[in-house]
Amino acid sequence: MSVAEDMMATAIECVRKPGRTSIWSARLGKWLCSDDPEFQQALADQSTMSTAARAPIGAAFKLVFLTAVGGTAFFLIICVGLTILLDKPHSDFTERLILSVFDLAKIGVGAIAGLLGVKP
């Protein structure tokens, strides 16, 4: 699995079951949540392996990830809304305000990429 596919699978799992721990099932090739019927078998498979292919995704990691996604979306909406609502030409203060809000959105994108690029 490529890095991009791995990151996408992790992001989807964080959104799919946010309040539960998930583990990777190498046999099935997907994330399993603690309420899935195959979870116990995947947990047993992981404990017999010397090293896990992927670290489990805990509920705390999912909360941080979803908070970063929500904050990024919030700041992008504010940035676009301010740009559309405020008439041109923008004053220096308005321009700095819009750019500052956009910087917060860029920080959020970096946080999301960082979270998906590390072992949860």
C-alpha positions as CSV (number, residue, x, y, z in Angstrom):
1,M,0.0,0.0,0.0
2,S,1.4,3.4,-0.9
3,V,1.9,6.2,1.6
4,A,-1.0,8.2,0.2
5,E,-3.4,5.2,0.4
6,D,-2.2,4.5,3.9
7,M,-2.9,8.1,4.9
8,M,-6.3,8.1,3.3
9,A,-7.3,4.8,5.0
10,T,-6.2,6.2,8.3
11,A,-8.2,9.4,7.8
12,I,-11.3,7.5,6.7
13,E,-11.1,5.2,9.8
14,C,-10.8,8.3,12.1
15,V,-14.0,9.7,10.6
16,R,-15.8,6.3,10.4
17,K,-15.6,5.3,14.1
18,P,-14.3,8.3,16.1
19,G,-14.9,7.0,19.6
20,R,-13.4,3.6,19.4
21,T,-9.9,2.0,19.1
22,S,-9.1,0.5,15.7
23,I,-6.4,-2.0,14.7
24,W,-5.1,-3.0,11.3
25,S,-5.9,-6.5,10.1
26,A,-3.2,-7.6,7.7
27,R,-5.3,-10.7,6.8
28,L,-8.3,-8.5,5.7
29,G,-6.3,-5.5,4.6
30,K,-8.4,-3.0,6.5
31,W,-8.9,-1.2,9.8
32,L,-11.1,-3.0,12.3
33,C,-13.0,-1.3,15.1
34,S,-13.5,-2.8,18.5
35,D,-17.2,-3.5,17.7
36,D,-16.4,-5.4,14.5
37,P,-16.8,-9.2,14.7
38,E,-13.3,-9.9,13.3
39,F,-11.6,-7.6,15.9
40,Q,-10.7,-10.3,18.4
41,Q,-9.2,-12.4,15.7
42,A,-7.1,-9.5,14.4
43,L,-6.0,-8.7,17.9
44,A,-4.9,-12.2,18.4
45,D,-3.1,-12.1,15.0
46,Q,-1.3,-8.9,16.1
47,S,-0.2,-10.4,19.4
48,T,1.3,-13.4,17.7
49,M,3.4,-11.2,15.3
50,S,6.7,-9.9,16.6
51,T,5.9,-6.4,15.4
52,A,2.7,-4.9,14.3
53,A,2.5,-3.6,10.7
54,R,0.6,-0.5,11.9
55,A,0.1,0.9,15.3
56,P,-3.5,0.9,16.6
57,I,-5.5,4.1,16.3
58,G,-6.8,5.2,19.7
59,A,-9.8,7.3,20.4
60,A,-7.6,10.2,21.6
61,F,-5.8,10.3,18.2
62,K,-9.1,10.3,16.4
63,L,-10.3,13.2,18.5
64,V,-7.2,15.2,17.8
65,F,-7.4,14.4,14.1
66,L,-11.1,15.4,13.8
67,T,-10.5,18.6,15.8
68,A,-7.7,19.6,13.4
69,V,-10.0,18.8,10.4
70,G,-12.8,20.8,11.9
71,G,-10.7,23.8,12.8
72,T,-9.1,23.8,9.4
73,A,-12.5,23.8,7.7
74,F,-13.8,26.5,10.1
75,F,-10.9,28.8,9.3
76,L,-11.2,28.2,5.5
77,I,-14.9,29.1,5.6
78,I,-14.1,32.2,7.6
79,C,-11.4,33.2,5.2
80,V,-13.5,32.7,2.1
81,G,-16.5,34.3,3.7
82,L,-14.6,37.4,4.7
83,T,-13.1,37.7,1.2
84,I,-16.5,37.5,-0.4
85,L,-18.4,39.6,2.0
86,L,-16.0,42.5,2.3
87,D,-15.9,44.9,-0.6
88,K,-12.8,45.6,-2.6
89,P,-10.5,47.4,-2.2
90,H,-9.6,45.9,1.2
91,S,-8.0,48.1,3.9
92,D,-4.7,47.1,5.3
93,F,-6.3,45.9,8.5
94,T,-8.9,43.8,6.6
95,E,-6.2,42.3,4.3
96,R,-4.0,41.4,7.3
97,L,-7.1,39.8,9.0
98,I,-7.9,37.7,6.0
99,L,-4.2,36.6,5.6
100,S,-4.0,35.8,9.3
101,V,-7.1,33.6,9.2
102,F,-5.7,31.9,6.1
103,D,-2.4,31.3,8.0
104,L,-4.4,29.4,10.6
105,A,-6.0,27.3,7.9
106,K,-2.5,26.5,6.5
107,I,-1.4,25.5,10.0
108,G,-4.3,23.1,10.2
109,V,-3.4,21.5,6.9
110,G,0.1,21.0,8.2
111,A,-1.3,19.5,11.4
112,I,-3.5,17.1,9.4
113,A,-0.6,16.0,7.2
114,G,1.6,15.6,10.2
115,L,-0.9,13.5,12.1
116,L,-1.5,11.2,9.1
117,G,2.2,10.8,8.4
118,V,3.2,9.5,11.9
119,K,2.4,6.3,13.6
120,P,-0.8,6.9,15.6
